[in-house]
Amino acid sequence: MIRENISKGLFRNLPLFILFAVVVIACEQEQTSHDEIVKADLLVIIDSLGSPCGEVLEYQRNDELGYTIHCKSGDEYRISVDPQGRVGMEQRN
């Protein structure tokens, strides 16, 4: 009797557990996609300003309009937007 109650309780919550697992996996995949989009956008900015990067390995958001970027080439850049909307870049190495 006790064994039957335990197994019924476990299986009763199984659909809820599966739903939770699917939501967690979907959120993780969305976060990865966003990260890749930001890296690609930062790479376009660096390339358009005439500096080599190759690939953005990692980035850090400094404030609302500023990033520090570490490139595959070994270079580090700081990209920011001034109050007039102009994009500026500074090599940090």
N, C-alpha and C positions, 0 to 999 in steps of 0.2 A: 504494500500500500504506500509506504513512504517513498519507495523507489519510483512508483508510478507518478506520484505528485511532483517529484523532483524533475523527472523527464518531461512532464507536461509543462512545467514552468519554464524549462530551458527552451523548448520548442515554441512556446507561445511568444517569446521575445525575439526569436530568430529573424522574422521579417523586419522588425525595427532595427536590429543590429545590421542587417544587410543594407537597409536604406541609409543608415548612418555611415557605413563604410563607403558606399557609392558617392555620397555627398563629400566626404573627406578627400577621396581620390580625385573627384572632379575639381574641387577647389585647388588642390595641389597642382593639377595640370594647368589650370587657368593662371596661377601665379607664375609658373614657369614660362608660359607664353608671354605674359606681361614683361617679365624680366628680359626675355629675348628681344621683344619689340623695343624696349628702352635702349638696350645695348646697340641694336641696329641703328636707331635714331642718333645716338651719340657718335657712332662711327661715321655716319653721313656728315654730321656737323664737323668733326675733326678733318675728314677728307676734304670737305668743301672749303675749309680754311687753310688748306695747303700743307697739312702736316701728316707724316706717315704714322699709321697705327697698326694696320694689319687686321687686328681683331681686338675688340674690347673684352678683356678678361674679367674685369670687375669694375664696379662703379659705386660711388657713395654719394648720396644726396646730401649736400651741405646745408641748403636752405631751399626756399620755395623755387628759386630760379638759378640754382648753382649745383654743379656736380664735380666730383673729382674722379678721374678716369684712369685706370691702369690698363695699358695696352700690351699686346703680345710682343711688340717691338721693344718693350722694356721702358718705353716712355710713359710719363705721367702728365696728365693735363688737368687744368681746372677750367671749366666752361661756366660762364655766367651770362645773365642777361641784364643790361643796365636799364634804368628807368625809362629811357627812350625806346626800348625794345630791341636794341642792337646786341647781337651775340658777340661776346669776347672770349678769347682763349689765351691761356697762359701755360707755357710748358714749365713743369715743376722740377725737372731733373737737373 
